[in-house]
């Protein structure tokens, strides 16, 4: 019975009994419905006859599989994939398991793989087993019962350990997919799998060499990307791979030892060599023999110099070209007719390409020419600015002239980066037609004029960077009124003037606010305390990226995924300018420095407890440093220098345990720098220019510090003298006792020494007596005379 896709939510109410029913099915397809666990009684009633059962893609969830499924003795095909199945599977009964195909992928089984395999151990006829994406953990355990297995899919789990020793018993295996786990150790002995057609091991921790790959003469699909494979891979190792169509060696440590005249025995549809090996320097000429590929990725393999002219005779099926992150130089020829009619991905970034932008196919989906030496105007882009374009990155080149005004048809463009060029003129109004735009980067150019009000239509923006230009006018109020998703707002280093609009306080998602180096005046809004995301303390990086619009790329054309396009910007962090991209989501920053702000620092800023950088330097701020600053315990960098702040440094400042940079210089602060805290660990320059400040680390002592210091020194010396005297007397006593014991002990034990000592003492006594008698006689005679 075929009931697939019939929008069924239930077949019979749960209270109906099946005890007297004669319902019987041999084949039942209930896939792509909204069924739940209430279907199980009907299925178990038919268990004696069911051979084929398909319950896949039931969105309401089938819960826990009842134990009765383990006794369906005639069932040989069971598919419950993508149906929110939970809690493992029942143990299949001995001698009653006829299963040949079991598909459980895309559920939440959430058990150890060894336990699951144990429950299937009686299914010795099993040929196809799909357990992908099930939160499985642990290692394989005992797999000796599955010698008939031909297809094994355990991808997207959390499996660990290495391949079990008896894994090579799967000699009839044709498909093995174990990608996105943590499996480690050496590669399988591939010669044990002569029938293997699909080998997908990407994103694991496998290591070793690939020389045994030559035994896989039937191999069609090979993906070992993102592992630690090393050693040399030569042309001879691939001579038997005549049926290979998909090759992905990316992100490994291989050494390709392939001669320049090698002609491979295969014609590949997909070629992915991204950072696969140590630098090859010379272009791998064997790629010129491939004429039927739809995907070519040779990024990051160290190619230097010019590409051979034949390289640009690209496959007519090509939809994806990535040669980024190499050292390739030279001009790019006309590419307008070099690609498939399908949407096209072109990434030539991070090379040394030069000259003007080449003619491009009108169906470009992603174009990345960033970080090269391209020059000239960019008006040629009007030929590709249509509904297909989603990502355009021309940053870090030498483009000049104005930004073309032809963006009205690019309603699906979500990343536009023209930063770090020499573009001039005003920002065109048609940029306001980019209703899907999420990242707009026009910084570090020579743009002038005001921000066009049409940009208020770009309500999906999460990153707006127009810093380091010559833009003027007031900060538009529509930024806070319309761009509520903003995470990054950078207007730094322009000529904006006027006050900070209170509407900016509505930007609850804002993490980075950089208005530095302008002519902004007025006071700091108290409502900045409403910036919700800056209040949140978190240590996990929030990736700031554009979310790609949906696009289905057929698997035969590569099935490639849109890469992440991360927001990036330059920020002043701890006194120096730094570039942020991958870690940008960790940063929560407010930089209002080098403006004309007046008034006091509002106490309300203290509630921004997630803020890591606060820079208010070089303004005209007055008043005291607010005592509540101790609440901002995530601060790593604080710069209040170059203002007119008065009063003492609050003791609460010493509570900022993460503070690594502090600058309070050139204010009117006074009093003593709090002692016994990390505030003494900063350089004296952090406090210079405050004539009323004293105490360490400044060389200027505070009044009374010298007397206290002297008393402390005298007291310390007296204590040291007393301590020395005590030990002097103790040492005399110990010396006398020790000497006495040694001498007396010796005389007591040795008789000859006692006699000698006695005779010595008698002689000394006699000598003393004689000397005294003579002296007395002389004195007597002298006295009478």
KATA-V817074 format. One record per residue. N is the residue number from 1. RES is the residue in one letter. PHI is phi in whole degrees, 0 to 359 (none if undefined). OMEGA is omega as a letter, one per 20 degrees, with the letter a starting at -180 (999 if undefined). Layout:
BEGIN
n:res:phi:omega
N:RES:PHI:OMEGA
N:RES:PHI:OMEGA
END
This chain:
BEGIN
n:res:phi:omega
1:X:none:a
2:X:251:r
3:X:234:a
4:X:291:r
5:X:66:a
6:X:261:r
7:X:59:a
8:X:282:r
9:X:253:r
10:X:198:r
11:X:254:r
12:X:229:r
13:X:301:a
14:X:299:a
15:X:278:a
16:X:283:a
17:X:268:r
18:X:250:a
19:X:296:a
20:X:251:a
21:X:277:r
22:X:252:a
23:X:298:a
24:X:210:r
25:X:232:r
26:X:258:r
27:X:229:a
28:X:220:r
29:X:244:r
30:X:245:a
31:X:289:r
32:X:56:r
33:X:230:r
34:X:240:a
35:X:284:r
36:X:229:a
37:X:296:a
38:X:293:r
39:X:281:a
40:X:300:r
41:X:304:r
42:X:297:a
43:X:293:a
44:X:291:r
45:X:294:a
46:X:264:a
47:X:297:a
48:X:286:a
49:X:240:a
50:X:294:r
51:X:247:a
52:X:229:a
53:X:225:r
54:X:237:r
55:X:244:a
56:X:292:r
57:X:57:r
58:X:257:a
59:X:286:a
60:X:278:r
61:X:93:a
62:X:261:r
63:X:64:a
64:X:269:r
65:X:287:a
66:X:292:a
67:X:296:a
68:X:299:r
69:X:295:r
70:X:286:a
71:X:244:r
72:X:280:a
73:X:291:a
74:X:260:a
75:X:289:r
76:X:241:r
77:X:224:r
78:X:223:r
79:X:235:r
80:X:236:a
81:X:289:r
82:X:55:a
83:X:229:r
84:X:56:r
85:X:288:a
86:X:229:r
87:X:74:r
88:X:78:a
89:X:226:r
90:X:289:r
91:X:282:a
92:X:280:a
93:X:291:r
94:X:300:r
95:X:65:r
96:X:240:r
97:X:260:r
98:X:252:a
99:X:301:r
100:X:247:a
101:X:227:r
102:X:228:a
103:X:241:a
104:X:237:a
105:X:295:r
106:X:72:r
107:X:240:a
108:X:229:a
109:X:297:r
110:X:54:r
111:X:227:r
112:X:282:a
113:X:299:a
114:X:299:r
115:X:295:a
116:X:295:r
117:X:295:r
118:X:295:r
119:X:290:r
120:X:257:a
121:X:298:r
122:X:276:a
123:X:272:a
124:X:286:r
125:X:266:a
126:X:299:a
127:X:246:a
128:X:231:a
129:X:226:a
130:X:244:r
131:X:236:a
132:X:298:r
133:X:53:a
134:X:227:a
135:X:61:r
136:X:285:a
137:X:231:r
138:X:78:a
139:X:244:a
140:X:290:a
141:X:74:a
142:X:279:a
143:X:238:a
144:X:292:a
145:X:277:a
146:X:250:a
147:X:289:a
148:X:268:a
149:X:295:r
150:X:250:a
151:X:227:r
152:X:227:a
153:X:234:r
154:X:231:a
155:X:291:r
156:X:56:r
157:X:231:r
158:X:235:a
159:X:287:r
160:X:223:a
161:X:78:a
162:X:247:r
163:X:297:r
164:X:295:a
165:X:299:a
166:X:270:r
167:X:296:a
168:X:289:r
169:X:287:r
170:X:283:a
171:X:288:r
172:X:261:a
173:X:297:r
174:X:248:a
175:X:224:r
176:X:227:r
177:X:234:a
178:X:228:a
179:X:292:r
180:X:57:r
181:X:226:r
182:X:235:a
183:X:287:a
184:X:231:r
185:X:97:a
186:X:285:r
187:X:293:r
188:X:299:r
189:X:283:a
190:X:296:a
191:X:292:r
192:X:280:a
193:X:234:a
194:X:292:a
195:X:263:a
196:X:296:r
197:X:247:a
198:X:233:r
199:X:230:a
200:X:236:a
201:X:237:a
202:X:294:a
203:X:58:r
204:X:228:r
205:X:232:a
206:X:281:a
207:X:219:a
208:X:100:a
209:X:257:a
210:X:241:a
211:X:297:a
212:X:286:a
213:X:296:a
214:X:294:a
215:X:276:a
216:X:264:a
217:X:290:r
218:X:261:a
219:X:295:r
220:X:247:a
221:X:233:a
222:X:230:r
223:X:224:r
224:X:240:a
225:X:295:r
226:X:57:r
227:X:227:r
228:X:234:r
229:X:295:a
230:X:222:a
231:X:83:a
232:X:263:r
233:X:242:a
234:X:252:r
235:X:297:r
236:X:296:r
237:X:292:a
238:X:247:a
239:X:295:a
240:X:268:a
241:X:273:a
242:X:290:a
243:X:259:a
244:X:295:r
245:X:236:a
246:X:234:r
247:X:229:r
248:X:227:r
249:X:252:a
250:X:302:r
251:X:56:r
252:X:226:a
253:X:236:a
254:X:284:r
255:X:241:r
256:X:274:r
257:X:251:a
258:X:236:a
259:X:291:a
260:X:293:a
261:X:255:a
262:X:290:r
263:X:245:a
264:X:291:a
265:X:276:a
266:X:236:r
267:X:239:a
268:X:273:r
269:X:271:a
270:X:235:r
271:X:233:r
272:X:233:a
273:X:236:a
274:X:306:r
275:X:45:a
276:X:280:a
277:X:205:r
278:X:295:a
279:X:311:r
280:X:265:r
281:X:62:r
282:X:277:r
283:X:296:r
284:X:288:a
285:X:297:a
286:X:297:r
287:X:296:a
288:X:291:r
289:X:276:a
290:X:272:a
291:X:234:a
292:X:232:a
293:X:279:r
294:X:253:r
295:X:230:r
296:X:225:r
297:X:234:r
298:X:238:a
299:X:287:r
300:X:67:r
301:X:250:r
302:X:81:r
303:X:293:r
304:X:238:r
305:X:87:a
306:X:270:r
307:X:283:r
308:X:297:a
309:X:306:a
310:X:294:a
311:X:301:a
312:X:284:r
313:X:277:a
314:X:289:r
315:X:299:r
316:X:294:r
317:X:268:a
318:X:295:r
319:X:237:a
320:X:222:r
321:X:231:r
322:X:225:r
323:X:240:a
324:X:291:r
325:X:58:r
326:X:235:r
327:X:237:a
328:X:283:r
329:X:233:a
330:X:106:r
331:X:273:r
332:X:257:a
333:X:284:r
334:X:298:a
335:X:250:a
336:X:297:a
337:X:239:a
338:X:262:a
339:X:239:r
340:X:295:r
341:X:286:r
342:X:281:r
343:X:303:a
344:X:243:r
345:X:246:r
346:X:229:r
347:X:232:r
348:X:246:a
349:X:292:r
350:X:55:r
351:X:224:r
352:X:236:r
353:X:299:a
354:X:221:a
355:X:87:a
356:X:282:r
357:X:297:a
358:X:287:r
359:X:295:a
360:X:236:r
361:X:294:a
362:X:287:a
363:X:262:a
364:X:298:r
365:X:262:r
366:X:226:r
367:X:229:r
368:X:232:r
369:X:246:a
370:X:293:r
371:X:56:r
372:X:229:r
373:X:235:r
374:X:298:a
375:X:217:a
376:X:89:a
377:X:274:a
378:X:246:a
379:X:296:r
380:X:298:a
381:X:296:r
382:X:300:r
383:X:284:a
384:X:241:a
385:X:281:r
386:X:236:a
387:X:291:r
388:X:281:a
389:X:290:r
390:X:240:a
391:X:225:r
392:X:224:a
393:X:232:r
394:X:243:a
395:X:292:r
396:X:58:r
397:X:229:a
398:X:235:a
399:X:292:a
400:X:225:a
401:X:82:a
402:X:268:r
403:X:280:a
404:X:297:a
405:X:255:a
406:X:219:a
407:X:259:a
408:X:298:a
409:X:270:a
410:X:259:a
411:X:290:r
412:X:254:r
413:X:292:a
414:X:243:r
415:X:226:r
416:X:228:a
417:X:232:r
418:X:245:a
419:X:290:r
420:X:59:r
421:X:230:r
422:X:234:a
423:X:289:a
424:X:226:a
425:X:86:a
426:X:267:r
427:X:286:a
428:X:291:a
429:X:296:a
430:X:293:r
431:X:298:r
432:X:291:r
433:X:278:a
434:X:278:a
435:X:289:r
436:X:260:a
437:X:298:r
438:X:244:r
439:X:231:r
440:X:234:a
441:X:236:r
442:X:239:a
443:X:289:r
444:X:57:r
445:X:234:r
446:X:234:a
447:X:288:a
448:X:227:a
449:X:83:a
450:X:261:r
451:X:293:a
452:X:293:a
453:X:294:r
454:X:296:r
455:X:294:r
456:X:294:r
457:X:281:a
458:X:274:a
459:X:286:r
460:X:265:a
461:X:299:r
462:X:247:r
463:X:218:r
464:X:236:a
465:X:235:r
466:X:234:a
467:X:293:r
468:X:58:r
469:X:228:r
470:X:234:a
471:X:288:a
472:X:230:r
473:X:92:r
474:X:279:r
475:X:291:a
476:X:296:r
477:X:290:a
478:X:293:r
479:X:300:r
480:X:280:a
481:X:275:a
482:X:246:a
483:X:261:a
484:X:290:a
485:X:269:a
486:X:301:r
487:X:254:a
488:X:234:r
489:X:230:a
490:X:233:r
491:X:244:a
492:X:300:r
493:X:55:r
494:X:229:r
495:X:231:r
496:X:294:a
497:X:222:a
498:X:88:a
499:X:277:r
500:X:279:a
501:X:295:a
502:X:295:a
503:X:297:r
504:X:297:r
505:X:292:r
506:X:280:a
507:X:278:a
508:X:292:a
509:X:267:a
510:X:295:r
511:X:245:a
512:X:230:r
513:X:237:a
514:X:236:r
515:X:246:a
516:X:292:r
517:X:56:r
518:X:226:r
519:X:236:a
520:X:284:a
521:X:237:a
522:X:85:a
523:X:255:r
524:X:283:a
525:X:299:r
526:X:295:a
527:X:288:r
528:X:302:r
529:X:295:r
530:X:273:a
531:X:286:a
532:X:303:a
533:X:294:r
534:X:285:r
535:X:277:a
536:X:278:r
537:X:265:r
538:X:214:a
539:X:250:a
540:X:262:a
541:X:288:r
542:X:265:a
543:X:292:r
544:X:263:a
545:X:216:r
546:X:277:r
547:X:270:a
548:X:291:r
549:X:289:a
550:X:293:r
551:X:209:a
552:X:263:r
553:X:257:a
554:X:305:a
555:X:298:r
556:X:289:r
557:X:257:r
558:X:118:a
559:X:54:a
560:X:284:r
561:X:262:r
562:X:293:r
563:X:292:r
564:X:286:r
565:X:248:a
566:X:276:r
567:X:295:r
568:X:215:r
569:X:194:r
570:X:265:r
571:X:226:r
572:X:272:a
573:X:232:r
574:X:55:r
575:X:87:r
576:X:227:a
577:X:276:a
578:X:225:r
579:X:262:a
580:X:235:r
581:X:218:a
582:X:299:a
583:X:260:a
584:X:299:a
585:X:292:r
586:X:280:a
587:X:273:r
588:X:233:a
589:X:223:r
590:X:230:a
591:X:234:r
592:X:244:a
593:X:291:r
594:X:54:r
595:X:226:a
596:X:235:a
597:X:288:a
598:X:232:r
599:X:82:a
600:X:264:r
601:X:286:a
602:X:293:r
603:X:298:a
604:X:298:r
605:X:296:a
606:X:298:a
607:X:283:r
608:X:280:a
609:X:287:r
610:X:269:a
611:X:295:r
612:X:255:a
613:X:228:r
614:X:230:a
615:X:232:r
616:X:242:a
617:X:292:r
618:X:57:r
619:X:234:r
620:X:236:a
621:X:289:a
622:X:238:a
623:X:83:a
624:X:256:r
625:X:284:a
626:X:298:a
627:X:292:a
628:X:288:a
629:X:301:r
630:X:295:r
631:X:286:a
632:X:276:a
633:X:283:r
634:X:262:a
635:X:300:r
636:X:248:a
637:X:217:a
638:X:226:a
639:X:231:r
640:X:242:a
641:X:292:r
642:X:68:r
643:X:237:r
644:X:233:a
645:X:288:a
646:X:235:r
647:X:85:a
648:X:270:r
649:X:287:a
650:X:294:r
651:X:300:a
652:X:299:r
653:X:297:a
654:X:287:a
655:X:277:a
656:X:277:a
657:X:289:a
658:X:269:a
659:X:296:a
660:X:248:r
661:X:219:r
662:X:220:r
663:X:219:r
664:X:245:a
665:X:293:r
666:X:56:r
667:X:235:r
668:X:235:a
669:X:289:a
670:X:217:r
671:X:88:a
672:X:266:r
673:X:293:a
674:X:309:a
675:X:268:r
676:X:70:a
677:X:231:r
678:X:289:r
679:X:298:r
680:X:281:a
681:X:279:r
682:X:279:r
683:X:295:a
684:X:301:a
685:X:297:r
686:X:292:a
687:X:239:a
688:X:297:r
689:X:81:r
690:X:246:a
691:X:296:a
692:X:269:a
693:X:276:r
694:X:210:a
695:X:97:a
696:X:301:j
697:X:270:r
698:X:291:r
699:X:288:a
700:X:278:r
701:X:280:r
702:X:279:r
703:X:303:a
704:X:92:a
705:X:293:a
706:X:293:r
707:X:297:r
708:X:299:a
709:X:295:r
710:X:296:r
711:X:301:r
712:X:296:a
713:X:291:r
714:X:297:r
715:X:301:a
716:X:295:a
717:X:293:r
718:X:298:r
719:X:298:r
720:X:293:r
721:X:295:r
722:X:301:a
723:X:298:r
724:X:293:r
725:X:298:r
726:X:302:a
727:X:290:r
728:X:297:r
729:X:292:r
730:X:299:a
731:X:292:r
732:X:298:a
733:X:299:a
734:X:298:r
735:X:294:a
736:X:296:a
737:X:297:a
738:X:296:a
739:X:295:r
740:X:300:a
741:X:295:a
742:X:293:a
743:X:291:a
744:X:295:r
745:X:297:r
746:X:295:a
747:X:296:a
748:X:291:a
749:X:269:a
750:X:242:a
751:X:293:a
752:X:299:r
753:X:291:r
754:X:297:r
755:X:297:a
756:X:299:a
757:X:294:a
758:X:296:r
759:X:299:r
760:X:298:a
761:X:295:r
762:X:299:r
763:X:298:r
764:X:298:r
765:X:297:a
766:X:297:r
767:X:300:a
768:X:295:a
769:X:298:a
770:X:299:a
771:X:298:a
772:X:293:a
773:X:295:r
774:X:297:a
775:X:297:a
776:X:293:r
777:X:298:r
778:X:299:r
779:X:297:a
780:X:295:r
781:X:300:a
782:X:294:a
783:X:292:a
784:X:285:r
785:X:283:999
END
